Amino acid sequence: MSMKAVMSAGGNVAAMSKTWKIVIVVGALLAVMGLTHKATNTTIEDLGKMGMANSELRKMAGGNEEASDGGKHEKLTALPKPIGKPGAPVIIKVYITSDNDCDTTTLSAMETISSQFKDKVFIKYVDLNKPEAKKEADKLKIGCKTGIAINGKTKFILPGRGLKGAILLDGPVGQKNYDVNTLKTVVEYLLKESNKGG
């Protein structure tokens, strides 16, 4: 076997190793993406819907489309206006920063809650960039850039639901602890409780 043939065979082995490395890395990335979607209970369809919802919600909230890189994208520049009836039996405070241009799942969830419960809920957005809002959020143990309090609480224990009845509204909607369906359940529970008292 000539030296040239040996070099060529060695080159193919090295090339195959690179190919397999690329295949393994791509496979690992796909697995991580799949696990992330499973952990956050999202599907590809949800991501598409979020993209469309992001555009509409940002327009509602007074977004602009200037990007520092000269490209165009929408950015939240002000919080959305309050939604619902101020004297409603359920008051939801959404703690979010006015410059947060990535958490649109929470904004979308609030639109869903508002459309389902109408004047039975009042949704107010609170800007965590303001010191008094940050103090209020700290008392509620809301430490990230997004959090929700319903009727002044972030923790709920709903009767008759076992472990699923323990709810902590921690972080953005749809991530670790809760999603829009969890919020609907809490609102329904609070509405039933408010009807019992009056």
C-alpha positions in Angstrom: 0.0 0.0 0.0 1.5 3.3 -1.0 1.9 6.2 1.5 -0.6 8.2 -0.5 -3.3 5.6 0.0 -2.5 5.4 3.7 -2.8 9.2 4.0 -6.1 9.2 2.0 -7.5 6.5 4.3 -6.5 8.4 7.4 -8.1 11.6 6.0 -11.4 9.7 5.5 -11.4 8.4 9.1 -10.8 12.0 10.3 -13.6 13.3 8.1 -15.9 10.5 9.3 -15.1 11.4 12.9 -16.1 15.0 12.2 -19.3 13.9 10.5 -20.2 11.7 13.4 -19.4 14.5 15.9 -21.7 16.9 14.0 -24.4 14.2 13.9 -24.1 13.7 17.7 -24.1 17.4 18.5 -27.2 18.0 16.3 -28.9 15.1 17.9 -28.1 16.4 21.3 -29.4 19.8 20.5 -32.7 18.3 19.1 -33.0 16.3 22.3 -32.5 19.4 24.5 -35.1 21.3 22.4 -37.6 18.5 22.8 -37.0 18.3 26.6 -37.4 22.0 26.9 -40.7 22.0 25.0 -41.9 19.1 27.2 -40.9 20.8 30.4 -42.7 24.0 29.4 -45.7 22.2 28.0 -45.3 23.9 24.6 -45.6 22.5 21.1 -44.4 23.8 17.8 -47.9 25.1 17.2 -47.8 27.0 20.5 -44.5 28.7 19.4 -46.1 29.8 16.2 -49.1 31.2 18.0 -46.9 33.0 20.5 -45.0 34.6 17.6 -48.3 35.9 16.2 -49.6 36.9 19.6 -46.3 38.7 20.3 -46.8 41.1 17.4 -50.4 41.9 18.4 -49.6 42.4 22.1 -46.7 44.6 21.4 -48.8 46.8 19.2 -51.4 47.1 21.9 -48.7 48.0 24.4 -47.2 50.7 22.3 -44.3 48.9 20.9 -41.9 50.3 18.4 -39.9 48.6 15.7 -36.5 50.1 15.9 -33.6 47.7 16.5 -30.1 48.8 17.5 -28.6 46.7 14.7 -30.5 48.6 12.1 -32.9 45.7 11.5 -36.6 45.7 12.3 -38.2 44.0 15.3 -40.9 45.0 17.8 -39.9 46.0 21.3 -42.1 46.6 24.3 -41.7 50.2 25.4 -44.6 50.7 27.7 -46.8 48.4 29.8 -50.2 47.5 28.5 -53.2 49.4 29.9 -55.2 47.8 32.7 -57.9 45.5 31.5 -61.4 44.9 33.1 -63.4 46.4 35.8 -61.4 48.1 38.7 -64.0 46.8 41.3 -63.9 43.2 40.1 -63.8 40.4 42.7 -60.5 39.1 41.3 -57.6 41.5 40.9 -54.5 40.3 39.0 -51.4 42.3 39.2 -48.8 41.4 36.6 -45.3 42.5 37.7 -43.2 42.9 34.6 -40.5 45.3 33.4 -41.5 47.8 30.7 -38.3 46.9 28.8 -39.0 43.2 28.8 -39.3 42.2 25.2 -39.2 38.5 25.6 -42.0 37.4 28.0 -45.0 37.6 25.9 -46.6 34.4 27.2 -47.6 36.3 30.3 -49.2 39.1 28.3 -51.0 36.5 26.1 -52.3 34.6 29.1 -53.7 37.9 30.5 -55.6 38.5 27.3 -57.0 34.9 27.5 -58.1 35.4 31.2 -59.6 38.8 30.4 -61.6 37.5 27.4 -62.9 34.5 29.4 -63.8 36.3 32.7 -64.6 39.8 31.3 -65.6 42.2 34.1 -65.1 39.6 36.9 -61.4 40.3 36.7 -59.2 43.4 36.8 -55.7 43.1 35.4 -53.2 45.7 36.2 -49.6 45.8 34.9 -47.0 47.0 37.4 -43.5 48.1 36.1 -40.7 46.5 38.1 -38.4 49.2 36.9 -40.0 51.5 39.4 -38.7 51.3 43.0 -42.1 51.2 44.7 -43.2 48.4 42.5 -40.0 46.5 43.2 -40.6 46.8 46.9 -44.1 45.5 46.5 -42.9 42.6 44.4 -40.1 41.8 46.9 -42.7 41.4 49.7 -44.6 38.9 47.5 -41.3 37.1 46.8 -41.4 37.9 43.1 -37.8 38.1 42.3 -37.4 37.8 38.6 -38.5 40.1 35.8 -42.1 38.7 35.7 -44.5 37.5 38.4 -48.2 37.5 39.1 -50.3 38.1 42.3 -54.0 37.4 42.4 -55.9 39.2 45.1 -52.6 40.0 46.7 -51.3 36.4 46.8 -48.8 34.3 44.9 -49.5 31.0 46.6 -52.7 29.0 46.6 -53.8 25.7 47.9 -57.0 24.7 46.1 -59.1 22.1 48.0 -59.8 18.6 46.6 -56.9 18.6 44.1 -54.1 16.9 46.1 -50.6 18.0 45.2 -51.9 19.7 42.0 -53.9 22.0 44.3 -50.7 23.6 45.6 -50.0 26.5 43.2 -47.1 28.9 43.2 -47.3 31.8 40.7 -43.5 32.1 40.3 -42.0 33.6 37.1 -43.5 34.0 33.7 -46.7 32.1 32.7 -45.9 28.8 31.0 -42.5 28.1 32.5 -41.9 26.1 35.6 -44.9 26.1 37.9 -48.0 27.2 36.1 -49.7 28.0 32.8 -52.8 29.8 31.6 -55.0 26.9 32.6 -53.6 27.1 36.2 -54.5 30.8 36.3 -58.0 30.0 35.0 -58.4 27.4 37.8 -57.3 30.0 40.5 -59.7 32.7 39.1 -62.6 30.2 39.0 -61.8 29.2 42.6 -61.6 32.8 43.8 -64.9 33.7 42.0 -66.7 30.7 43.7 -65.3 31.8 47.1 -66.4 35.4 46.5 -69.9 34.3 45.7 -70.1 32.2 48.9 -69.3 35.3 51.0 -71.8 37.7 49.4 
